[in-house]
Amino acid sequence: MGDGLRAKGTIVSLSMLSVLRSFFTESTWHGFSFAEGLRIVEWTITIFAALSILSRKRDPVACLGWLLAVVAFPFVGSALYILGGVSPYEALARRRRVSSRLVRSEEPPEVRAFARAAALEELESSDCQGFENTTAWSGWAAGHGFFSKTGVDFLENSTSVYAAFESAIVNAERYILVQFYQIVPDAVGRHFYSLLAEKARQGVAVHVLFDAMGSYRISSKHLKMARAAGVHIHSFMGFHPLKRRLQINWRNHRKLLIADGKVAFVGGLNLGEMYLEGQDSDNPVWRDVHFKLQGDLATHLERVFREDWHFATGEALDLTRASATLLHELEHGGKKSAENPPSGSEFSALCLSVASGPADSRAAFHTSLLSVFYEAKRRIWLSTAYFVPDKTLLQAMRQAVARGVDVQLVIPRRSNHPMTDFCTTSYYQELLDIGLTIHHFNPGMLHAKLLIADDDLVLTGSSNQDYRSFFLNFELDLLMRDRALMGRIETYFNDLFEKSYVLTREKVDSDYRSLMLLRRISRLCSPLM
């Protein structure tokens, strides 16, 4: 079937080339003005780009978005399509699956397997209520169950996050794994570089992975300095035209730091001065959160880093440390962390890591998010920096509100991505019709990605509520169950509500009615945002 389609595509391409060859002869061009010739080239590019889009894109939303771009702006749209739309997807996906199999093959079977019954039994033995289907679906999508009684600390601002990062780095004795979408070589970036370089000189193994697009300001000079100090540093999906790597998709949006397999940090904060509250003049208040984790989950998260490292570099890290630690725990009772939760943590929770990416057919984060909306009984409060929902999320929201669930959304009044904001405004009327309460965070930039549901469920991490996080980026999130932790984050949400204003129909009519057609057309470009 696939060979037949490829053969048909080849015949069509050859036919098109034959037509164009006869079209672009000297006699054909004789008497044409420069403008007319440019117009012919423009239409030729548009036709070829459109044929490529129709043959490659499976998602109708992505297909329509790219078609709109190349038809409306042939040269610019086609250039963007080459950068972001054309990808050797199957080859990349195969390479990614090889990395995953290599890393997971060295874990004990008990760690690799997801046992639905065991996960539900773990849930029943806790004081958490409901979300049985979410537990099953999320565990299936993630490929593992909950880790019992993980030590959790909620870090609600950049000052506390960076201080915790520094403490973990300074106290590391064996290895440090660092992975961020954006590392800015400014005062903050240089400070953490000096800490990591010092640990490398002390003999600690330091591995740093950064996204090539998000951390575009990291130069070859910075890399040479870091490597000279003994830091193993590499970019994720760098731009290599000869290797067909010209991707604005397949970005690694994860934010992860692990020290010695004992402590890990997951959340939404990158490394840079702009993320310090009050440092960015355009956004005087930058609100973001991170979570400090201790216990078996911290060790398990090394799997995520090692898969990404192998995919980016082709190198396999020493895969024995994490597996040996987990195997030791399993051989000595299996639930040691449940009986003796890590000391010094503010909370003790059931935790599930949700790592998702474009090579993941299960769409782990999207699956978990929808499941929460379909199963919640009382409330869902969520905050996100960028909100561009797909049809399935809107339907899940509609059904939740119809069941009487209190759904409240907090987003920044103005984010650092104006085009995304413009698209988001096209959903306001629909969201109000559904019955959502929308809060505009007014003081500055709200970058925290948080969701709480009913009395004890928390979903948080690097994912935004948009198409890119759902299907195009590599993301890392946490699904946590604990009443005390929920109460702490509920307080955080109440503080956000106090610093926000509720968006009313009158406000939408007065501020966002203009250019509504363009706002709705911008939805077609959601895969590009």
Secondary structure, 3 states (H helix, E strand, C coil): CHHHHHHHHHHHHHHHHHHHHHHCCHHHHCCCCHHHHHHHHHHHHHHHHHHHHHHHCCCHHHHHHHHHHHHHCHHHHHHHHHHHHCCCHHHHHHHHHHHHHHHHHCCCHHHHCCCHHHHHHHHHHCCCCCCHHHHHHHHHHHCCCCEEEEEEEEECCHHHHHHHHHHHHHHCCCEEEEEECCECCCHHHHHHHHHHHHHHHCCCEEEEEEECCCCCCCCHHHHHHHHHCCCEEEEECCCEHHHCECCCCCCECCCEEEECCCEEEEECCCECHHHCCCCCCCCCCEECCEEEEECHHHHHCHHHHHHHHHHHHCCCCCCHHHHHHHHHHHHCCCCHHHHCCCCCCCEEEEEEEEEECCCCCCCHHHHHHHHHHHHCCCEEEEECCCEECCHHHHHHHHHHHHCCCEEEEEEECCCCCHHHHHHHHCCHHHHHHHCCEEEEECCCEECCCEEEECCCEEEEECCCEEHHHHHHCEEEEEEEECHHHHHHHHHHHHHHHHCEEECCHHHHHHHHCCCHHHHHHHHHHHHHC
